Amino acid sequence: MENDILDSLDDIGYTGPLLESEVLKKAVEEGPRSVEYTSLVSWLVKEIQGLTFTDESVNPITGPDDATHFLMELSGFLREYGCPYQILTDGPISQRLNTQQSKLQLLDYLTTELSALRIIAVEKPSSLKPASSETTDVPQQLESDTAKHLKMMLIALGFPKPPATITPFQLCSKVEAKVKELMGQHPNQIGKPLLKARLSEKQWEQIMKINQALVDEYRTRRDLLLKRLDVTVQSFMWSDKAKEKENKIAEVYQPIRRALSQVPEVGIPQILSARDDLTRILKTSSGKEREVTKCAINRVIIPKVPDRGGRAWELEPPPPEMPSFQKRQDSGFQQQRPQSARGGGRGGGGDRDGGGRGGKVQGSWSDMAPNTGGHWAQGGGGRGGSAGRRGGY
C-alpha cells in the first residue's frame, strides 16, 4: 500500500518530504507522534476543506506530547466528513492509529477523497455544496498552472498584487515595459531574441494548432516509451524471488519513474524565450568539441546491419491447418500388399533339417495325427511348403 500512497501523493501535487519511500515508512511507524506524518494529514485535510467547506480542522503536532490533541482534531474531522471506515472512527481515540494498517488506511482514504473532490470540482463544481450554512456560497477557485507561474513572474519582477479590475492587456503591457527596462540595464545578459517579428492573431492561432499537434504526437510517443519501461520492469518481477523484493525494487524505481513526465516540456514559451545563441553551429569534429564527445566506441567500425524484417506486409500467410483433400486412387491388392519371398527364404533349409521352423511344428502335429501333418507340410503357406521345394533345389 505504501507504493500506492506514494503514487497518489505525487498525482495530487504533494511536494513534501514524504515522497521518499524510506521517510514515509519511518513516519508511518511513528504515526501521530511523527511531525511529518501529522503535517501530511493536516495538508490533506486543508485541501479537502477548501473543496467541501468543513468546519473541523487538523493541525500538525510540534512534539510527541501533542499526539492526543491531534487525534481529537482528526476524530472530529472524520466524524463531520462522514468517514465510512470503522477502524478510524470507532473505539478509544488514543488507540485508533495504533496499527500500521490504520495509519496507512487514513492516508489512503484522504488521498483518494482529495483526488475525487478535485475531479468533481472540474467536472461538476455545482455539486460541491458547503457543509455549514455559515459558509459562503462562493466556491474556492483552484489556482491553475498558468496563474501560478504568472504570480511567480510578478513577484520576481517586484510588482505588487494587481487589482481585480485589471485587464490582461494592461497587465501584459506593464510586464513588457518592466522587462524591457531590465534588459536595457543589462543588455549583454540574455542576448537577443531569436524570434524578432511580431505575429498577427491569425498567425498565433496557426502556431497554437501546430504546437498542439506536436504535443499530442510526442505525448503519444512518451506514453508508449513509458509503458514499455513499466512493462519491462514488471517482467522482472514474475519470479517468486523477485516478488519478495518487490518493495525494494519499487523504492529504487519509483523516484526515477516519477521524474519522467508524459507531457512534453517544450512549447510556445520556449519559442518566445529562445535566444540567438541557438543559431551558432559548432562542428562536432573540432578539437575542442572532440575532447568532451569522443569515446572508445568511435574506434570500432560497425558494418551494415542486415534487415531483420518483421513488417506486417512482408509476412507470409500461415499454412492451412488441414491438408487439402484428394481423391483416393484405386489400386489392386497386389500393388497394395505385394507378396514377399520371406517365407521361402526362411524355410530354405527345411528339407535338410526336417523343414526348418515349419518342420518342427509339423513334427509335433504329426506325432498326434500323421495324415494331417502331411497336408500341413504341403500347403503351409509361403513358410512351409514352398520353402521345402526351394530348399530341395
DRENDO-1510 file (C-alpha; in Angstrom, 1 decimal, always signed):
<recs>
REC; n; res; u; v; w
REC; 1; MET; +0.0; +0.0; +0.0 .
REC; 2; GLU; +3.0; +2.3; +0.5 .
REC; 3; ASN; +3.7; +2.4; -3.2 .
REC; 4; ASP; +0.0; +3.3; -4.0 .
REC; 5; ILE; +0.1; +6.1; -1.5 .
REC; 6; LEU; +3.3; +7.5; -3.0 .
REC; 7; ASP; +1.8; +7.5; -6.4 .
REC; 8; SER; -1.4; +9.2; -5.1 .
REC; 9; LEU; +0.7; +11.9; -3.3 .
REC; 10; ASP; +2.6; +12.6; -6.5 .
REC; 11; ASP; -0.6; +12.8; -8.5 .
REC; 12; ILE; -2.3; +15.3; -6.2 .
REC; 13; GLY; +0.7; +17.6; -6.2 .
REC; 14; TYR; +2.2; +17.0; -2.8 .
REC; 15; THR; +5.8; +18.2; -2.6 .
REC; 16; GLY; +6.8; +17.4; +1.0 .
REC; 17; PRO; +9.5; +15.1; +2.3 .
REC; 18; LEU; +7.2; +12.0; +2.5 .
REC; 19; LEU; +7.6; +11.4; -1.3 .
REC; 20; GLU; +10.6; +9.3; -0.4 .
REC; 21; SER; +9.8; +5.7; +0.5 .
REC; 22; GLU; +12.1; +5.4; +3.5 .
REC; 23; VAL; +10.9; +8.7; +5.0 .
REC; 24; LEU; +7.3; +7.6; +4.5 .
REC; 25; LYS; +7.9; +4.3; +6.2 .
REC; 26; LYS; +9.5; +5.9; +9.2 .
REC; 27; ALA; +6.7; +8.5; +9.5 .
REC; 28; VAL; +4.0; +5.8; +9.4 .
REC; 29; GLU; +5.8; +3.8; +12.1 .
REC; 30; GLU; +5.7; +6.7; +14.4 .
REC; 31; GLY; +2.1; +7.7; +13.4 .
REC; 32; PRO; +0.6; +10.5; +15.5 .
REC; 33; ARG; +3.9; +11.1; +17.2 .
REC; 34; SER; +5.6; +12.0; +13.9 .
REC; 35; VAL; +5.7; +15.6; +12.8 .
REC; 36; GLU; +6.0; +14.6; +9.2 .
REC; 37; TYR; +3.0; +12.2; +9.4 .
REC; 38; THR; +0.8; +14.8; +11.1 .
REC; 39; SER; +1.9; +17.5; +8.7 .
REC; 40; LEU; +0.8; +15.4; +5.7 .
REC; 41; VAL; -2.5; +14.6; +7.3 .
REC; 42; SER; -3.0; +18.3; +8.1 .
REC; 43; TRP; -2.2; +19.3; +4.5 .
REC; 44; LEU; -4.6; +16.7; +3.1 .
REC; 45; VAL; -7.4; +17.9; +5.4 .
REC; 46; LYS; -6.8; +21.5; +4.4 .
REC; 47; GLU; -7.0; +20.7; +0.8 .
REC; 48; ILE; -10.3; +18.8; +1.4 .
REC; 49; GLN; -11.6; +21.7; +3.5 .
REC; 50; GLY; -11.1; +24.1; +0.6 .
REC; 51; LEU; -13.4; +22.0; -1.6 .
REC; 52; THR; -16.1; +20.9; +1.0 .
REC; 53; PHE; -16.1; +23.8; +3.4 .
REC; 54; THR; -16.0; +21.7; +6.5 .
REC; 55; ASP; -15.6; +23.3; +9.9 .
REC; 56; GLU; -13.3; +20.9; +11.7 .
REC; 57; SER; -9.6; +21.4; +11.0 .
REC; 58; VAL; -6.5; +19.3; +11.9 .
REC; 59; ASN; -3.2; +20.9; +12.9 .
REC; 60; PRO; +0.2; +19.2; +12.9 .
REC; 61; ILE; +2.0; +18.5; +16.1 .
REC; 62; THR; +5.1; +20.3; +17.3 .
REC; 63; GLY; +6.2; +17.4; +19.6 .
REC; 64; PRO; +5.2; +13.9; +20.7 .
REC; 65; ASP; +3.1; +15.4; +23.6 .
REC; 66; ASP; +0.6; +16.9; +21.1 .
REC; 67; ALA; -0.4; +13.5; +19.7 .
REC; 68; THR; -3.6; +13.3; +21.8 .
REC; 69; HIS; -4.7; +16.7; +20.7 .
REC; 70; PHE; -4.0; +15.7; +17.1 .
REC; 71; LEU; -6.1; +12.6; +17.4 .
REC; 72; MET; -9.0; +14.5; +18.9 .
REC; 73; GLU; -9.0; +17.0; +16.0 .
REC; 74; LEU; -8.7; +14.2; +13.5 .
REC; 75; SER; -11.7; +12.4; +15.1 .
REC; 76; GLY; -13.8; +15.5; +14.8 .
REC; 77; PHE; -13.0; +16.0; +11.2 .
REC; 78; LEU; -13.7; +12.4; +10.2 .
REC; 79; ARG; -17.0; +12.4; +12.1 .
REC; 80; GLU; -18.0; +15.6; +10.3 .
REC; 81; TYR; -16.9; +14.4; +6.9 .
REC; 82; GLY; -18.6; +11.1; +7.3 .
REC; 83; CYS; -15.7; +8.6; +7.1 .
REC; 84; PRO; -17.0; +5.1; +6.5 .
REC; 85; TYR; -14.1; +3.2; +8.0 .
REC; 86; GLN; -14.9; +2.0; +11.5 .
REC; 87; ILE; -11.2; +1.4; +12.2 .
REC; 88; LEU; -10.7; +5.2; +12.0 .
REC; 89; THR; -13.9; +6.3; +13.8 .
REC; 90; ASP; -14.7; +3.6; +16.4 .
REC; 91; GLY; -13.1; +2.7; +19.7 .
REC; 92; PRO; -10.9; +4.8; +22.1 .
REC; 93; ILE; -9.4; +7.8; +20.3 .
REC; 94; SER; -5.9; +7.0; +21.6 .
REC; 95; GLN; -6.0; +3.5; +20.0 .
REC; 96; ARG; -7.3; +4.3; +16.6 .
REC; 97; LEU; -3.9; +4.8; +15.0 .
REC; 98; ASN; -2.0; +2.2; +16.9 .
REC; 99; THR; -1.6; -0.3; +14.0 .
REC; 100; GLN; +0.2; +0.2; +10.7 .
REC; 101; GLN; -2.9; -0.7; +8.8 .
REC; 102; SER; -4.9; +2.1; +10.3 .
REC; 103; LYS; -2.2; +4.6; +9.7 .
REC; 104; LEU; -1.9; +3.6; +6.0 .
REC; 105; GLN; -5.7; +3.4; +5.7 .
REC; 106; LEU; -6.0; +7.0; +6.9 .
REC; 107; LEU; -3.6; +8.3; +4.2 .
REC; 108; ASP; -5.2; +6.2; +1.5 .
REC; 109; TYR; -8.6; +7.5; +2.4 .
REC; 110; LEU; -7.6; +11.1; +2.5 .
REC; 111; THR; -5.7; +11.0; -0.8 .
REC; 112; THR; -8.4; +9.2; -2.7 .
REC; 113; GLU; -11.1; +11.6; -1.3 .
REC; 114; LEU; -9.0; +14.6; -2.4 .
REC; 115; SER; -8.5; +13.2; -5.9 .
REC; 116; ALA; -12.2; +12.6; -6.3 .
REC; 117; LEU; -13.1; +16.0; -5.0 .
REC; 118; ARG; -10.7; +17.7; -7.5 .
REC; 119; ILE; -12.3; +15.8; -10.3 .
REC; 120; ILE; -15.8; +16.8; -9.2 .
REC; 121; ALA; -14.6; +20.5; -8.8 .
REC; 122; VAL; -13.6; +20.5; -12.5 .
REC; 123; GLU; -16.5; +18.4; -13.9 .
REC; 124; LYS; -19.4; +19.4; -11.7 .
REC; 125; PRO; -18.4; +22.3; -9.4 .
REC; 126; SER; -22.1; +23.0; -8.5 .
REC; 127; SER; -22.3; +19.7; -6.7 .
REC; 128; LEU; -19.8; +20.8; -4.1 .
REC; 129; LYS; -22.0; +22.5; -1.5 .
REC; 130; PRO; -20.9; +24.0; +1.8 .
REC; 131; ALA; -21.3; +21.7; +4.7 .
REC; 132; SER; -22.3; +24.5; +7.0 .
REC; 133; SER; -24.9; +27.3; +6.5 .
REC; 134; GLU; -22.5; +29.9; +7.8 .
REC; 135; THR; -20.0; +29.5; +5.0 .
REC; 136; THR; -20.3; +31.5; +1.8 .
REC; 137; ASP; -21.7; +30.1; -1.4 .
REC; 138; VAL; -18.8; +31.3; -3.4 .
REC; 139; PRO; -16.6; +28.2; -4.3 .
REC; 140; GLN; -12.9; +28.5; -3.8 .
REC; 141; GLN; -11.1; +28.7; -7.1 .
REC; 142; LEU; -8.2; +26.3; -7.8 .
REC; 143; GLU; -5.0; +28.0; -8.9 .
REC; 144; SER; -4.1; +26.9; -12.4 .
REC; 145; ASP; -0.6; +26.3; -13.6 .
REC; 146; THR; -0.7; +29.4; -15.7 .
REC; 147; ALA; -1.8; +31.5; -12.7 .
REC; 148; LYS; +0.9; +30.0; -10.6 .
REC; 149; HIS; +3.7; +30.9; -13.0 .
REC; 150; LEU; +2.2; +34.4; -13.6 .
REC; 151; LYS; +2.2; +35.0; -9.9 .
REC; 152; MET; +5.8; +33.9; -9.6 .
REC; 153; MET; +6.7; +36.2; -12.5 .
REC; 154; LEU; +5.1; +39.2; -10.9 .
REC; 155; ILE; +6.8; +38.6; -7.6 .
REC; 156; ALA; +10.2; +38.2; -9.3 .
REC; 157; LEU; +9.7; +41.5; -11.2 .
REC; 158; GLY; +8.7; +43.3; -8.0 .
REC; 159; PHE; +5.1; +44.0; -8.8 .
REC; 160; PRO; +2.5; +44.4; -6.1 .
REC; 161; LYS; -0.6; +42.4; -6.1 .
REC; 162; PRO; -2.6; +43.6; -9.1 .
REC; 163; PRO; -6.2; +44.8; -8.6 .
REC; 164; ALA; -9.1; +42.6; -9.5 .
REC; 165; THR; -10.3; +45.1; -12.2 .
REC; 166; ILE; -7.1; +45.0; -14.2 .
REC; 167; THR; -7.4; +43.6; -17.8 .
REC; 168; PRO; -5.0; +41.0; -19.3 .
REC; 169; PHE; -3.8; +43.6; -21.8 .
REC; 170; GLN; -2.9; +46.1; -19.1 .
REC; 171; LEU; -1.1; +43.5; -17.1 .
REC; 172; CYS; +0.9; +42.2; -20.0 .
REC; 173; SER; +1.8; +45.8; -21.1 .
REC; 174; LYS; +3.2; +46.6; -17.6 .
REC; 175; VAL; +5.2; +43.3; -17.6 .
REC; 176; GLU; +6.6; +44.0; -21.1 .
REC; 177; ALA; +7.6; +47.5; -20.1 .
REC; 178; LYS; +9.3; +46.2; -16.9 .
REC; 179; VAL; +11.2; +43.5; -18.8 .
REC; 180; LYS; +12.4; +46.0; -21.4 .
REC; 181; GLU; +13.7; +48.3; -18.7 .
REC; 182; LEU; +15.6; +45.4; -17.0 .
REC; 183; MET; +17.0; +44.3; -20.4 .
REC; 184; GLY; +18.2; +47.9; -21.1 .
REC; 185; GLN; +20.1; +47.9; -17.8 .
REC; 186; HIS; +21.7; +44.5; -18.7 .
REC; 187; PRO; +22.0; +44.4; -22.5 .
REC; 188; ASN; +24.5; +41.5; -22.7 .
REC; 189; GLN; +23.0; +39.4; -20.1 .
REC; 190; ILE; +20.5; +37.2; -22.0 .
REC; 191; GLY; +21.3; +38.0; -25.7 .
REC; 192; LYS; +18.9; +38.9; -28.5 .
REC; 193; PRO; +15.6; +37.1; -29.2 .
REC; 194; LEU; +15.6; +34.6; -32.0 .
REC; 195; LEU; +12.0; +35.5; -33.0 .
REC; 196; LYS; +12.0; +39.2; -33.8 .
REC; 197; ALA; +8.9; +39.6; -35.8 .
REC; 198; ARG; +5.5; +40.4; -34.3 .
REC; 199; LEU; +2.9; +37.9; -35.3 .
REC; 200; SER; -0.7; +38.6; -36.0 .
REC; 201; GLU; -3.6; +37.0; -34.2 .
REC; 202; LYS; -4.2; +34.6; -37.1 .
REC; 203; GLN; -0.5; +33.6; -37.1 .
REC; 204; TRP; -0.7; +32.9; -33.4 .
REC; 205; GLU; -3.7; +30.7; -34.0 .
REC; 206; GLN; -1.8; +28.6; -36.5 .
REC; 207; ILE; +1.2; +28.3; -34.2 .
REC; 208; MET; -1.2; +27.2; -31.4 .
REC; 209; LYS; -2.6; +24.5; -33.7 .
REC; 210; ILE; +0.9; +23.3; -34.8 .
REC; 211; ASN; +2.0; +23.3; -31.2 .
REC; 212; GLN; -1.0; +21.2; -30.0 .
REC; 213; ALA; -0.4; +18.7; -32.8 .
REC; 214; LEU; +3.2; +18.3; -31.8 .
REC; 215; VAL; +2.3; +18.0; -28.2 .
REC; 216; ASP; -0.2; +15.3; -28.9 .
REC; 217; GLU; +2.2; +13.4; -31.1 .
REC; 218; TYR; +5.1; +13.5; -28.6 .
REC; 219; ARG; +2.8; +12.7; -25.7 .
REC; 220; THR; +1.7; +9.5; -27.5 .
REC; 221; ARG; +5.4; +8.6; -28.1 .
REC; 222; ARG; +6.2; +9.3; -24.5 .
REC; 223; ASP; +3.3; +7.2; -23.3 .
REC; 224; LEU; +4.5; +4.3; -25.4 .
REC; 225; LEU; +8.0; +4.5; -24.1 .
REC; 226; LEU; +6.9; +4.8; -20.5 .
REC; 227; LYS; +4.6; +1.9; -20.9 .
REC; 228; ARG; +7.4; -0.2; -22.3 .
REC; 229; LEU; +9.5; +0.9; -19.4 .
REC; 230; ASP; +6.9; -0.2; -16.9 .
REC; 231; VAL; +6.2; -3.5; -18.6 .
REC; 232; THR; +10.0; -4.2; -18.7 .
REC; 233; VAL; +10.4; -3.6; -15.0 .
REC; 234; GLN; +7.3; -5.7; -14.2 .
REC; 235; SER; +8.6; -8.6; -16.4 .
REC; 236; PHE; +11.5; -9.0; -13.9 .
REC; 237; MET; +9.1; -9.4; -11.0 .
REC; 238; TRP; +7.3; -12.5; -12.1 .
REC; 239; SER; +9.5; -15.0; -10.3 .
REC; 240; ASP; +9.0; -15.8; -6.7 .
REC; 241; LYS; +12.4; -14.5; -5.7 .
REC; 242; ALA; +11.6; -11.1; -7.3 .
REC; 243; LYS; +8.2; -10.9; -5.6 .
REC; 244; GLU; +9.9; -11.0; -2.2 .
REC; 245; LYS; +11.9; -7.9; -3.3 .
REC; 246; GLU; +9.0; -6.0; -4.8 .
REC; 247; ASN; +9.2; -3.2; -2.2 .
REC; 248; LYS; +13.0; -2.8; -2.7 .
REC; 249; ILE; +12.6; -2.6; -6.4 .
REC; 250; ALA; +9.8; +0.0; -6.0 .
REC; 251; GLU; +12.0; +2.1; -3.7 .
REC; 252; VAL; +14.6; +2.4; -6.4 .
REC; 253; TYR; +12.3; +2.6; -9.5 .
REC; 254; GLN; +9.5; +4.8; -8.3 .
REC; 255; PRO; +11.6; +8.0; -7.7 .
REC; 256; ILE; +13.1; +7.7; -11.2 .
REC; 257; ARG; +9.8; +6.9; -12.8 .
REC; 258; ARG; +8.1; +9.9; -11.2 .
REC; 259; ALA; +10.6; +12.3; -12.7 .
REC; 260; LEU; +9.6; +11.1; -16.2 .
REC; 261; SER; +6.8; +13.2; -17.5 .
REC; 262; GLN; +4.3; +12.2; -20.1 .
REC; 263; VAL; +3.7; +15.7; -21.3 .
REC; 264; PRO; +6.5; +17.4; -23.4 .
REC; 265; GLU; +8.0; +20.4; -21.7 .
REC; 266; VAL; +8.7; +22.3; -24.9 .
REC; 267; GLY; +6.1; +24.7; -26.0 .
REC; 268; ILE; +5.4; +28.2; -27.2 .
REC; 269; PRO; +7.1; +29.9; -24.2 .
REC; 270; GLN; +10.3; +28.2; -25.3 .
REC; 271; ILE; +9.9; +29.7; -28.8 .
REC; 272; LEU; +9.5; +33.2; -27.4 .
REC; 273; SER; +12.4; +32.8; -24.9 .
REC; 274; ALA; +14.8; +31.3; -27.5 .
REC; 275; ARG; +17.9; +33.5; -27.9 .
REC; 276; ASP; +20.1; +34.0; -30.9 .
REC; 277; ASP; +22.9; +31.7; -29.5 .
REC; 278; LEU; +20.9; +28.7; -30.7 .
REC; 279; THR; +21.8; +29.6; -34.3 .
REC; 280; ARG; +25.5; +29.0; -33.6 .
REC; 281; ILE; +26.6; +25.8; -35.3 .
REC; 282; LEU; +29.6; +24.1; -33.7 .
REC; 283; LYS; +31.4; +21.4; -35.6 .
REC; 284; THR; +31.5; +18.2; -33.7 .
REC; 285; SER; +34.8; +17.3; -35.4 .
REC; 286; SER; +36.7; +20.3; -33.9 .
REC; 287; GLY; +39.4; +19.6; -31.4 .
REC; 288; LYS; +37.6; +21.4; -28.6 .
REC; 289; GLU; +34.4; +19.5; -29.0 .
REC; 290; ARG; +36.1; +16.2; -29.5 .
REC; 291; GLU; +37.7; +16.4; -26.1 .
REC; 292; VAL; +34.2; +16.1; -24.5 .
REC; 293; THR; +32.5; +13.9; -27.1 .
REC; 294; LYS; +35.0; +11.2; -28.0 .
REC; 295; CYS; +34.6; +7.7; -26.7 .
REC; 296; ALA; +36.1; +4.2; -27.3 .
REC; 297; ILE; +33.1; +3.2; -29.5 .
REC; 298; ASN; +34.2; +5.6; -32.2 .
REC; 299; ARG; +37.2; +3.4; -33.0 .
REC; 300; VAL; +35.0; +0.4; -33.7 .
REC; 301; ILE; +33.8; +0.1; -37.3 .
REC; 302; ILE; +30.2; -1.1; -37.3 .
REC; 303; PRO; +29.3; -2.8; -40.6 .
REC; 304; LYS; +26.0; -2.5; -42.3 .
REC; 305; VAL; +23.3; -4.1; -40.1 .
REC; 306; PRO; +21.1; -6.6; -42.1 .
REC; 307; ASP; +17.4; -6.0; -42.4 .
REC; 308; ARG; +15.7; -8.2; -39.9 .
REC; 309; GLY; +12.3; -7.8; -41.5 .
REC; 310; GLY; +9.2; -8.3; -39.4 .
REC; 311; ARG; +7.0; -5.9; -41.3 .
REC; 312; ALA; +3.3; -6.9; -41.4 .
REC; 313; TRP; +3.0; -6.6; -45.2 .
REC; 314; GLU; +6.1; -8.8; -45.7 .
REC; 315; LEU; +4.9; -11.8; -43.6 .
REC; 316; GLU; +3.7; -14.9; -45.5 .
REC; 317; PRO; +0.3; -16.3; -44.6 .
REC; 318; PRO; +0.4; -19.3; -42.3 .
REC; 319; PRO; -0.1; -22.8; -43.8 .
REC; 320; PRO; -3.6; -24.2; -43.6 .
REC; 321; GLU; -4.4; -26.2; -40.5 .
REC; 322; MET; -5.9; -29.1; -42.6 .
REC; 323; PRO; -4.3; -30.7; -45.7 .
REC; 324; SER; -6.1; -30.4; -49.0 .
REC; 325; PHE; -8.5; -33.3; -49.8 .
REC; 326; GLN; -7.6; -35.6; -52.7 .
REC; 327; LYS; -9.5; -38.3; -54.5 .
REC; 328; ARG; -8.4; -41.8; -53.3 .
REC; 329; GLN; -6.6; -43.7; -56.1 .
REC; 330; ASP; -7.9; -47.2; -56.8 .
REC; 331; SER; -5.1; -49.8; -56.8 .
REC; 332; GLY; -5.2; -53.6; -56.8 .
REC; 333; PHE; -4.5; -55.9; -53.9 .
REC; 334; GLN; -1.1; -57.0; -55.4 .
REC; 335; GLN; +0.1; -53.4; -55.5 .
REC; 336; GLN; -1.1; -52.6; -52.1 .
REC; 337; ARG; +0.3; -55.7; -50.4 .
REC; 338; PRO; +3.0; -57.3; -52.7 .
REC; 339; GLN; +3.9; -60.9; -52.0 .
REC; 340; SER; +7.2; -61.5; -50.3 .
REC; 341; ALA; +9.6; -64.3; -50.6 .
REC; 342; ARG; +10.4; -64.2; -46.9 .
REC; 343; GLY; +8.7; -67.5; -46.2 .
REC; 344; GLY; +10.7; -69.3; -48.9 .
REC; 345; GLY; +14.0; -68.0; -47.7 .
REC; 346; ARG; +13.5; -68.8; -44.1 .
REC; 347; GLY; +12.3; -72.3; -44.8 .
REC; 348; GLY; +15.1; -73.0; -47.3 .
REC; 349; GLY; +16.9; -75.4; -45.0 .
REC; 350; GLY; +13.8; -77.2; -44.2 .
REC; 351; ASP; +14.4; -80.3; -46.5 .
REC; 352; ARG; +17.7; -81.0; -44.9 .
REC; 353; ASP; +16.7; -80.5; -41.2 .
REC; 354; GLY; +13.1; -81.5; -41.3 .
REC; 355; GLY; +11.5; -78.4; -42.7 .
REC; 356; GLY; +13.1; -75.7; -40.5 .
REC; 357; ARG; +10.6; -73.9; -38.4 .
REC; 358; GLY; +7.7; -75.4; -40.3 .
REC; 359; GLY; +9.1; -78.9; -39.8 .
REC; 360; LYS; +9.3; -78.6; -36.0 .
REC; 361; VAL; +5.7; -77.5; -35.8 .
REC; 362; GLN; +4.6; -80.1; -38.4 .
REC; 363; GLY; +6.6; -82.8; -36.5 .
REC; 364; SER; +4.8; -82.1; -33.2 .
REC; 365; TRP; +1.4; -82.3; -35.0 .
REC; 366; SER; +2.4; -85.4; -37.0 .
REC; 367; ASP; +3.1; -87.3; -33.7 .
REC; 368; MET; -0.6; -86.9; -32.9 .
REC; 369; ALA; -2.1; -87.1; -36.4 .
REC; 370; PRO; +0.2; -88.2; -39.2 .
REC; 371; ASN; -2.2; -87.5; -42.1 .
REC; 372; THR; -2.8; -84.0; -41.0 .
REC; 373; GLY; +0.9; -83.4; -40.8 .
REC; 374; GLY; +1.4; -84.3; -44.4 .
REC; 375; HIS; -1.2; -81.8; -45.6 .
REC; 376; TRP; +0.3; -79.1; -43.4 .
REC; 377; ALA; +3.8; -79.6; -44.9 .
REC; 378; GLN; +2.4; -79.5; -48.5 .
REC; 379; GLY; +0.2; -76.4; -48.1 .
REC; 380; GLY; +1.8; -74.5; -45.3 .
REC; 381; GLY; +1.5; -71.1; -46.9 .
REC; 382; GLY; +4.7; -69.4; -48.0 .
REC; 383; ARG; +6.6; -70.7; -45.0 .
REC; 384; GLY; +6.5; -74.5; -45.1 .
REC; 385; GLY; +5.5; -75.9; -48.4 .
REC; 386; SER; +7.3; -73.6; -50.8 .
REC; 387; ALA; +10.3; -73.4; -48.5 .
REC; 388; GLY; +10.7; -77.2; -48.8 .
REC; 389; ARG; +10.7; -77.2; -52.5 .
REC; 390; ARG; +13.2; -74.3; -52.8 .
REC; 391; GLY; +15.3; -76.0; -50.2 .
REC; 392; GLY; +15.3; -79.2; -52.1 .
REC; 393; TYR; +16.5; -77.4; -55.1 .
</recs>
